[in-house]
């Protein structure tokens, strides 16, 4: 199972086809959650809805609930990489990102800025972790995602050839001597792009950079060398989204 926090996120989970198992709601938020409770009753009237006062909920959960609601839902079976990339033109690959807030923020930017799918390497944190789901504002239920690679230490050995096989040009976001700008014409000529983003601090592995078709950087000013990975993802998604040029 996984946990969705807040009415809005629970609502998006239901809209995304997630199967609810139970709800836990603070008393004062029950009226605003009425439509969600009704929807869950329509799905299955035997699904329990637990209601408790604020202090009891805080003791039970150990933290302050956002909008006083938690939903327990069944974790869906993940599709294959080929399935989620079937009609995709722009995808994000998250390599070993070990911060739930960054994972959630990247999903939100991906959904908002025209990314068709997100791929997660074996060592990347779980997009369905409670905080990642909440930071994403439920967009983890709106954008297709799958895991790529078989080896946590070198997903690129099998993952990058698979992306090539599916017609994608791989663009690694990294600072190196041969990095090209996001504005470079080489990127504009690519029919399908897989943007590969690395974890905070260490960035992408040398194996990933060596295996990618292009190494890409965001032009910087005022002596700043890089952005947080979530901020970088938003800039990269906006700059490369085919949907932006079609609007």
C-alpha positions as CSV (number, residue, x, y, z in Angstrom):
1,X,0.0,0.0,0.0
2,X,0.9,3.7,0.0
3,X,-0.3,6.8,1.8
4,X,-1.8,9.9,0.3
5,X,-2.0,13.0,2.4
6,X,-4.6,15.8,2.1
7,X,-8.0,15.9,0.4
8,X,-6.6,17.2,-2.9
9,X,-4.0,14.5,-3.2
10,X,-6.5,11.8,-2.3
11,X,-8.9,13.1,-4.9
12,X,-6.2,13.0,-7.6
13,X,-5.3,9.5,-6.5
14,X,-8.9,8.4,-7.0
15,X,-9.0,10.2,-10.4
16,X,-5.9,8.3,-11.3
17,X,-7.6,5.0,-10.7
18,X,-5.9,4.2,-7.4
19,X,-7.8,1.7,-5.2
20,X,-8.7,3.1,-1.8
21,X,-8.4,0.9,1.3
22,X,-9.3,3.3,4.1
23,X,-9.5,7.0,5.1
24,X,-8.3,8.8,8.3
25,X,-9.8,12.2,8.7
26,X,-9.6,14.9,11.4
27,X,-13.1,15.8,12.6
28,X,-13.1,19.5,11.5
29,X,-12.2,18.5,7.9
30,X,-15.0,16.0,7.5
31,X,-17.5,18.4,5.8
32,X,-14.9,19.5,3.2
33,X,-14.1,15.8,2.6
34,X,-17.7,14.8,2.1
35,X,-17.5,14.5,-1.7
36,X,-14.4,12.2,-1.4
37,X,-16.1,10.1,1.3
38,X,-19.1,9.8,-1.0
39,X,-17.0,8.8,-3.9
40,X,-15.2,6.1,-1.9
41,X,-18.6,4.8,-0.7
42,X,-19.6,4.4,-4.3
43,X,-16.4,2.5,-5.1
44,X,-17.0,0.1,-2.1
45,X,-19.3,0.9,0.8
46,X,-17.3,-1.4,3.1
47,X,-14.2,0.8,2.9
48,X,-13.7,2.2,6.5
49,X,-13.5,5.9,7.1
50,X,-12.0,6.7,10.5
51,X,-12.6,10.1,12.1
52,X,-10.7,11.5,15.1
53,X,-10.0,14.8,16.9
54,X,-6.8,16.7,16.1
55,X,-4.8,15.7,19.2
56,X,-5.6,12.0,18.8
57,X,-4.5,12.1,15.1
58,X,-1.2,13.8,16.0
59,X,-0.4,11.2,18.6
60,X,-1.3,8.4,16.2
61,X,0.6,9.8,13.2
62,X,3.5,11.6,14.9
63,X,3.2,14.7,12.6
64,X,0.8,17.5,11.7
65,X,-1.5,16.2,8.9
66,X,-1.9,18.5,5.9
67,X,-5.6,19.4,5.7
68,X,-6.2,16.7,8.3
69,X,-6.6,13.6,6.0
70,X,-4.7,10.5,5.1
71,X,-5.8,7.9,2.6
72,X,-4.4,4.3,2.4
73,X,-4.5,3.1,-1.2
74,X,-3.3,-0.1,-3.0
75,X,-0.1,0.3,-4.9
76,X,-0.6,-0.3,-8.6
77,X,1.4,-2.7,-10.7
78,X,4.1,-0.7,-12.6
79,X,4.0,-0.8,-16.4
80,X,7.1,-1.6,-18.4
81,X,9.4,1.0,-19.8
82,X,8.2,0.2,-23.4
83,X,4.6,0.6,-22.3
84,X,5.0,4.1,-20.8
85,X,7.2,5.3,-23.7
86,X,4.9,3.9,-26.4
87,X,3.8,7.4,-27.7
88,X,6.2,9.6,-25.7
89,X,8.5,12.2,-27.2
90,X,10.0,13.8,-24.0
91,X,10.8,11.7,-20.9
92,X,12.7,12.3,-17.7
93,X,15.1,9.7,-16.2
94,X,15.8,10.2,-12.4
95,X,19.1,8.6,-11.5
96,X,19.5,7.8,-7.8
97,X,17.7,10.9,-6.5
98,X,17.6,10.3,-2.8
99,X,15.4,13.2,-1.6
100,X,11.6,12.7,-1.5
101,X,10.9,16.4,-1.8
102,X,13.0,16.6,-5.0
103,X,11.3,13.5,-6.5
104,X,7.8,15.0,-5.8
105,X,8.8,18.4,-7.2
106,X,10.2,16.9,-10.4
107,X,7.0,15.0,-11.0
108,X,5.0,18.1,-10.5
109,X,7.1,20.0,-13.0
110,X,7.1,17.1,-15.4
111,X,3.3,17.0,-15.4
112,X,3.0,20.8,-15.8
113,X,5.6,21.2,-18.5
114,X,4.8,18.6,-21.1
115,X,6.9,15.6,-20.1
116,X,5.2,12.4,-21.3
117,X,6.7,9.9,-18.8
118,X,9.2,9.6,-15.9
119,X,11.6,6.7,-15.5
120,X,13.2,5.9,-12.1
121,X,16.5,4.1,-11.7
122,X,16.7,1.2,-9.1
123,X,18.3,3.4,-6.4
124,X,16.0,6.4,-6.8
125,X,13.6,7.1,-4.0
126,X,10.0,6.0,-4.3
127,X,7.5,8.4,-6.0
128,X,4.7,6.9,-3.9
129,X,6.4,7.7,-0.6
130,X,4.0,9.9,1.4
131,X,6.1,13.1,1.2
132,X,6.9,12.7,-2.5
133,X,3.2,12.2,-3.3
134,X,2.2,15.3,-1.3
135,X,4.9,17.6,-2.8
136,X,3.9,16.4,-6.2
137,X,0.3,17.5,-5.4
138,X,-0.8,14.1,-6.7
139,X,0.7,14.5,-10.1
140,X,2.5,11.1,-9.6
141,X,-1.0,9.7,-10.4
142,X,-1.3,11.7,-13.6
143,X,2.0,11.1,-15.4
144,X,3.1,7.6,-16.4
145,X,6.2,6.2,-14.8
146,X,8.2,3.1,-14.6
147,X,11.5,1.8,-13.3
148,X,14.4,1.4,-15.7
149,X,17.6,-0.6,-15.3
150,X,18.4,-3.9,-13.5
151,X,21.5,-2.9,-11.5
152,X,21.3,-0.2,-8.8
153,X,25.0,0.6,-9.4
154,X,24.9,0.7,-13.2
155,X,21.4,1.1,-14.5
156,X,22.8,2.7,-17.7
157,X,24.4,-0.5,-18.9
158,X,21.0,-1.9,-19.8
159,X,18.8,1.3,-19.5
160,X,20.5,3.6,-22.1
161,X,20.6,0.9,-24.8
162,X,16.9,0.3,-24.2
163,X,16.2,4.0,-24.6
164,X,18.2,4.0,-27.8
165,X,16.2,1.0,-29.0
166,X,13.0,2.9,-28.4
167,X,14.3,5.8,-30.5
168,X,15.3,8.2,-27.8
169,X,18.3,10.5,-27.8
170,X,19.7,10.6,-24.2
171,X,20.8,13.9,-22.9
172,X,22.6,13.9,-19.5
173,X,22.3,17.1,-17.5
174,X,25.9,17.6,-16.2
175,X,28.7,20.2,-16.0
176,X,31.5,19.0,-18.2
177,X,34.0,20.3,-20.7
178,X,31.9,19.1,-23.6
179,X,28.4,20.1,-22.3
180,X,26.2,21.9,-24.7
181,X,23.6,24.5,-23.8
182,X,19.9,23.6,-23.6
183,X,19.6,26.1,-26.4
184,X,21.8,24.1,-28.7
185,X,20.5,23.2,-32.1
186,X,21.4,19.5,-31.6
187,X,18.6,19.2,-29.0
188,X,16.1,21.0,-31.2
189,X,16.8,18.4,-34.0
190,X,16.0,15.4,-31.7
191,X,12.6,13.8,-32.3
192,X,12.6,12.0,-29.0
193,X,14.6,13.1,-25.9
194,X,15.3,11.4,-22.6
195,X,16.6,14.0,-20.1
196,X,18.7,12.3,-17.4
197,X,18.9,14.0,-14.0
198,X,21.2,13.1,-11.2
199,X,21.1,13.3,-7.4
200,X,22.1,16.4,-5.4
201,X,25.8,16.8,-4.8
202,X,27.3,13.9,-6.7
203,X,25.2,14.4,-9.9
204,X,25.2,11.8,-12.6
205,X,27.6,8.8,-12.6
206,X,30.6,8.9,-15.0
207,X,29.1,5.7,-16.7
208,X,25.8,7.5,-17.4
209,X,27.5,10.6,-18.8
210,X,29.8,8.5,-21.0
211,X,26.9,6.5,-22.3
212,X,24.6,9.4,-23.1
213,X,24.4,10.9,-26.6
214,X,24.7,14.5,-25.3
215,X,25.8,16.2,-22.2
216,X,23.7,19.3,-21.5
217,X,24.0,22.2,-19.2
218,X,21.8,25.2,-18.2
219,X,23.6,28.5,-19.0
220,X,24.3,30.3,-15.7
221,X,25.0,33.9,-14.6
222,X,26.6,35.7,-11.6
223,X,29.1,32.9,-10.9
224,X,26.4,30.3,-10.0
225,X,27.5,26.9,-11.2
226,X,24.3,24.9,-10.8
227,X,20.7,24.7,-9.6
228,X,18.9,22.4,-7.3
229,X,17.9,19.3,-9.3
230,X,14.2,20.0,-9.0
231,X,14.7,23.6,-10.3
232,X,17.0,22.3,-13.0
233,X,14.4,19.8,-14.1
234,X,11.7,22.5,-14.5
235,X,14.1,24.6,-16.7
236,X,15.1,21.6,-18.8
237,X,11.5,20.4,-19.3
238,X,10.3,23.8,-20.4
239,X,13.2,24.3,-22.8
240,X,12.9,20.9,-24.5
241,X,9.1,20.3,-24.4
242,X,7.7,19.8,-27.9
243,X,4.3,20.9,-26.5
244,X,5.7,24.3,-25.7
245,X,6.5,25.0,-29.4
246,X,3.2,23.7,-30.5
247,X,1.1,26.1,-28.3
